Amino acid sequence: MKQLFTVVVALLALLAADAKPAKEVPLRVGTYNVWSHSARESKILRGHHAPESRLWPVARESVVDLMVKLDCDIMGLQEVTSVCRDDIRRLLRKRGGKKYTLFWLNSYPEGHKNVVGNSILYNKKELKLISPRLFWLSPTPEVMSTGWDCKRHYRTAMAATVLHKKSGRKFFFIATHGPLKRGASANAAHVLVDIDRKYNTEGLPTIVVGDMNAWPSQPFLATMTEYYEDSFEVAKKRCGTNGTYAGAGEYVNYLPSLRRRIDHIYVHSSDKGKIEVHDYTVNKDKYEMGGRRHYPSDHNPVYVNLTIK
């Protein structure tokens, strides 16, 4: 009888624990195309309206300083070559970002002239990546490949389950760099949704970030918003600008334009958690670089403050 009583009490305790509301998890989530060292050299040294003060060796400390200043819990980074990766890791320790880890996987085949990785920067004290994996935006996402009309670049998405250590809650995170070609872009949206549905096996709330290379009139966004919420649209407050891409020439007329909003953050709620986006910001900070003031990259970082409830 005593044993039965003990079992009943234990079961009631478990039920009570399940009945307690899950802890809310506030997060700052971002995306930033850092403009790789090789892309800068290609644009700048060929005279594409950008001075040498924007080359990577001059800009890299400003790029990392801005990352640290933004203080995101997790951020997707694009155009991170092996050179950029090593510099970012070294400078994070030097410039006040010791709490961060940069997880990087090369998107290109071994021996390819390009060594560019999809990357996730995250606060290792607060979060843990579980089973991060790389997928290619192509008809064969699990096989290294280019997709549809995009044959030059290997575009990828990195997906992982993320554990919030303090609360024990989890969410699914996808960081990507979308293709430029319209056909590949339209199909890439379907790949991202399929990755979420297939590999988010726990049915967790999802956050998708990246330089999507797609603006509001393109099919990519129409497909994405059938399944996800666009944080730009659902945020209670917007700060900064509409556009996220100022280009090599830092064109001031780009940033007010919705057509230049190509870096995105999407969210999807589930039975395991509702995501509420409080605010959406495009950062416009300039830094002293080579005797002139510049944006650290040709893209401006985007971040949101949200709560997983």
N, C-alpha and C positions, 0 to 999 in steps of 0.2 A: 504493500500500500504506500509505503514511504517512497519507494522508487517511482511509482506511478505519479505521486504528487510532485516529485522533483521534475519528472519529464513534462508534466502539464505546466509547471511554473516556467520552465525553460522555453517551451513553445510560446507561452503568452508573452514572455520577454522579447522573443524574436519578432512576434507579430507587432508588438508595441514599437520596436525599433523600426520596422518597415513602415509603420504608420506615421512616424515622425517626418515632417517636411525635410526634404534634402536641403543641405546648405547651399545658399546662393553663392555663385562664383563670379566676382567681378574680374574682367580682363580688359587689357588694352591690346588690341590686335592690329598689326600693320602689314604693309607691303611696300617694297622699295626696289626699283631697278637701279642698281648702283653704277651702270654704264661702264662696262668692262674696260680694262686697260687697252685691249686690242681694238675695240670699237672706237675708243677715243683716238687712238693713233690713226686709225683709218680715216675718221672724219676730220681731225684737226690737221694732220700733216698733209692731207690732200686739199686743204684750203676751204673746208666747208663751214665758213663763217664762225669759227671758234678759235680763240687764241691758245697758245701753248700753255698758258696758265691753267688750262682745264685738263691737261694731261694727268693720268692716274698718279704718278709720283708726287705731283703737286697737290692733287685733290684728295688723296686717300685719307689723310688725317681729318679733313673736314667731313668726309663721308662717315667715318666712324664716330666722330664727335656728335654728328646729328643723330646717328642711331642711338647713342647713349642718352642724348638729351630727350629723345622721344619716349624712352623708358617703356617700350612695349614689353608685354609678357611674352609674346610670340610674334614673329614677323617672317613673312616670306621674302626672300631676296632673289633677284634675277640678275643675269649676266655676271655671275661670279666665276671668273676663270680661276685656275690654280694659283696664279699670281695674286689676284684679288683675295682669294681665300686665305692665303698665308699672311698677307698684309693685314686683313681684317682681324684674324685671330691674334696676331701679335699686337696690334694697336688697341684692341679691346682691353687687353690686360694693362696696357700703358695709360689709357685715357679714361679709366674709371668704369669699365664694363666687365669686370672680373666675374660678375654673376652670370654672364652669358656664355652659351655654347653655340658654335656654328656647326650645324650638321650639313654635310655637303656630299653629293653624289654626282659623278660625271655623267652627262647626258650623251656623250659621244663615244664612238667605238675606240678601242685602244689603237694608238698610232695615228688617229685623225689629227689634222692640223689644229683643230679647235679642241680645247680642253675647258669646257664650260659646264658648271654644275648647277643643278637646282638646289636651293639651300633653304634651311629653316634656322633662324636665329631665335633662341628661346632662353628664358630665365631658368637655369638649371636648379636654382634653389626652390623654385615654386612648381616647376613642371617637369614631367618625364615623358620622353617619346617612347612609344611602344610599337615595335615592328614597323619602322619606317621603310617605305618601299617606293621604287621609281617606276613610273608608267610612261609610255610614249604616246603622244597624241597622234595616233595612226589607226588603221584598221586592225592592227595587231598590237594592242597596248602593252602586252606582257613581253613582247619581243622588241629589241632595239631596232628602230625603224623610223623612216620619215613618213609623212602622211599626206595622201591625196595630192593636191597641187603644190605642196610645200616640200621640195626635194633638197633644198640647200641646208636647212637647219634641222637638227634633231630636237623637236620641242617635247617637253616632258611635264609630268605632274608628279609631285612627291606627296604621298599620302601616309598618314600615321594616326594611330590612336594616341591621344595625349591625356596623361593623368595629372590632375591637380592634386599635389601631394597632401596638402593640409586637409582638404575636404574629402578626398577619396573619389571625387567625381571625375568623369571622363568626357571627352568630346573628340570628334573626328575632324582632322585638319588636312586640307589639301592646299598645296602651294604650287603654282604653275606659271609658265611663261608661254602665252599663246602664239600661234603662227600668224604671220602677216597676210598670207594668201586667203582670199575670201572663202574658197571651197574648204580648205583645211580648217579655217576658223569656225565655219558653221558646223562641221563635223566634230571639232574638238569639244564643243559644249556637250554633245551627246556622250562622248568618252568620259568627261568629268562626272556627269550624272551617273553613268554606269559604274564607274569606280566607287562612287559613294554607295550605291545600292548593293554592289557585290561584296565589297571589302569592309564596309561598316557593319560588321556582322552583329554587333550588339545594338544596332538601331540608335546610336548616339546622335545628339545634335551635332550639326556639321558647320564648319567655317571654311570657306574657299577664298583664297587670296591670290593676287598675282597681276602682272602686267599682261592683260588679256589681248592687247593689240586690237581691240574692238571697241567701236563707239556705239552710241545708243541706236542708230538706225540699222545696225547689222544683225543678221540672223542669230549670231552667237548669243547676244543678250536676250533675244526673244526666247530662245531655248532655255537659257539659264533661269530666267525669271518664271518659267513654268513650274520649276521645282524649288528654286531658292528665292529668298528675298534679297533685293539689292539694298545694301546698307545706306547708300546715298539717298534712296527713296524713303526708307522707313525710319531713318534716324530722327529723333525728336529735335535735333539741332544740327545745323551745318556751319562749318567754319572754313575760312580760307577761300578757295576758288572752286569753279566747276571743273576746269581742266587740270590734268595731272602731268602733262607732257609739255615742256617748253622748248625741247629740241636743242641741238648743238649751238644754235644761235641765240638761245635764251629769249625767244620771241615773246614779248610782253602781251601781244594780242592772242596768244595761244591759250593762256590760262583761264580767261573768262569764258572760253568756248566749251560747250558741252561736247563738241566733236573731238576735243582733246582729252576727254575723260576716258582714258584707256586702261587705267589701273583700278582694280575693283576689289571689293570685299563683299562676299555673299554669305548669307546665313540660312540655315534650315533647322527649324525646331522639330522635336520628336517627342515621343512619350517619355523619353529619358531626360528631357530638359527643354524648356522654352528659352529662346534667345531673344533678349530685348536690347536693341541698339539705342544708346542714349545720345551719342553725338558722333559726327563724322567730320574729319578734318583733313585738308590738304595743306601740308606744311610748305611755307614759302621762304624759309630762312636762307639768307645768303651769307657766305663766309669770305674772309680775306684769303685769297689764293694767288700767289705770284704777283702781289702788288695790286690786285684788282679784286672786286667783290663779285662772286659768282654763286649760282646754285651749285652744290657739290656734284650733281648729276644732271643728265638731260631730262630725267623724270623728277617729279616731286613726290616725296613719300606721302602715303595715305594711311591714316589710322582711325580706328573707332574705339570708343569705350562702350563696352557691352556687359550684360549680366546673363549668366546661364542660371535659370531659375528651376 
